[in-house]
Amino acid sequence: LRFDEQVRVVVFKSEVKGVFCAGADLKERAKMDDAEVGEFVRRLRNLMDEIAALPVPTIAAIDGYALGGGLELALACDLRVAASSAKMGLIETTRGLLPGAGGTQRLPRCVGIGLAKELIFTGRQIDGQQAFSMGLVNHSVPQNSEGDAAYQRALTLAKEILPQAPFAVKMGKLAINKGMEV
């Protein structure tokens, strides 16, 4: 996607109704030794960094659960749209773990340090409307009977971006991202 000049916006959605991304398979992770866990987390972090570094806007369409690494995936995207009924949270502390794929850096940038600490320390799950009120998602929409309301809103948002000058959008994204580092 990074090198495909035809790609102008990327929308991340799930094919599983009611779940955006439920995070890592903790049963599988429990069978890993320390070296394997380290490699798994490194690769996951690199994947999220690659998504964040895509030169075009990325939109997460959260139509269900986005827990742990699933929320970290959404946080790696530039924009997030959630169904009001979606459930999301960095729940790792409830499992004796720490968000390892960038959530501890990206969540505070979205919601502020104090609220990010509260959400991570408690492992609390919030719905799409709560996520909108704290700035975690750009839009919260009522879920529809098809279960894809966030995806439909994400497509509308993507269609608003498409007519804009591709180079200007790419440079705008780069300027914002670089500006956040200073």
Salt bridges, closest charged atoms under 4 A:
GLU5 OE1 - LYS170 NZ 3.41
GLU15 OE2 - LYS13 NZ 3.35
GLU39 OE2 - ARG42 NH2 2.60
ASP49 OD1 - ARG106 NH2 2.85
GLU50 OE1 - ARG2 NH2 2.90
ASP78 OD2 - LYS173 NZ 2.75
GLU118 OE2 - ARG124 NH1 2.68
GLU160 OE2 - ARG153 NH1 3.78
